[in-house]
């Protein structure tokens, strides 16, 4: 039991860790311009529909990650973890044919070629967006990125929510581990039966209640240190030509991909 | 309020929105520079009293005066964080920023200090708690003792005249506890320490308040109050080992 907990906590901490990355040109970009450029690119990528354009976007995002000199293993593990959910949906797409799709039939099964392309587009888009997010996280202190978000008029509550989620996610993970241990020492094992489902529901409910209580205490701690809803940091920003160039290049690349995607589909 | 009184609590009552009465007719007075122990069983109202003194919970005007400020008045309540620092029971509730440095800077930035003054306060506060050079460390990588000291640094950076410590020795190993006692003995100003660790109270406080069921049931010299077996047992406490005959 002890080893399970230790290993879970280590994994949780590693998952949330942001590594110290070697200096790269992207580290020197003003976080406001970087956030605006990468967010703009991510939104454009989300609108792509053709698999070709999506794969090109993924290639471009991987090049950006390379320029940012992200640690390979750190990057691959997080990218892999983030792709599990879209992969779950993409897995079924080749077997779901819509009217007008080109279908390949053989060995007694029908595979939608269009569905394969849709699945490829979905995975490629997700990989591209996650890569850009990881670049954003790893090339500036998190606090600077949050302050940049506020400077870009992203609502304060959303910024605080993101910051506190990051900070407290591992604590909720630890609570979950404690609850699991408490269940196991009383003989609980996961089985496909009503008792298990009810227990899982109760654990989820307990985590929600504890999370709520913790949020109350965090709010009290913040108020006791004069927090008035505005987020402040020590880091000031200055715009340089390279920042504007990066922002413009990101948007230009994203715009080109969108135009190409429209042209392919037209 | 007399000039030498840091805190005057005069008939303080507090009930939570669900109707639970947490404090009833609490009255005491604390002189500037005193270190007071606040003891009582679980649910006695110790944390609620701290939150009322710090202006985190709203109390009616006229019942409390802390460093010349009335937490019942909105204007005074906004000023309270400059004078009153509260170290919470669970350090994880207090360390919410991504790095220790940012967390310690949180309060000074909120009260509008310029960046240079904030940096100076951060370095000074971390130095005082023995965490110099921890600015870039991530809070969830710290040990329990380090978290406690980082949380204390975040409060000391505000340079409060009144320090409220809620169960400061909880989660600490014996070494961490000794370090904490040494640290507390070096701090200036008025302090109230709420704790179940009665030996810690004996080591750091000369006067003790006993709270039970939201009522103040005893107020006197630490050794006298804590060695009163009948009083201790009546309120779910035990005479510290050191004071047993």
Interface residues (C-beta under 8 A of the other chain):
Chain A: X13 X16 X17 X141 X142 X143 X163 X164 X166 X167 X168 X170 X171 X214 X217 X218 X220 X221 X222 X223 X224 X225 X226 X227 X228 X232 X233 X234 X236
Chain B: X51 X54 X55 X56 X78 X81 X82 X84 X85 X86 X88 X90 X92 X93 X94 X95 X96 X97 X98 X99 X101 X102 X105 X106 X107 X109 X110 X111 X115 X118 X119 X138 X139 X140 X141 X154 X155 X158
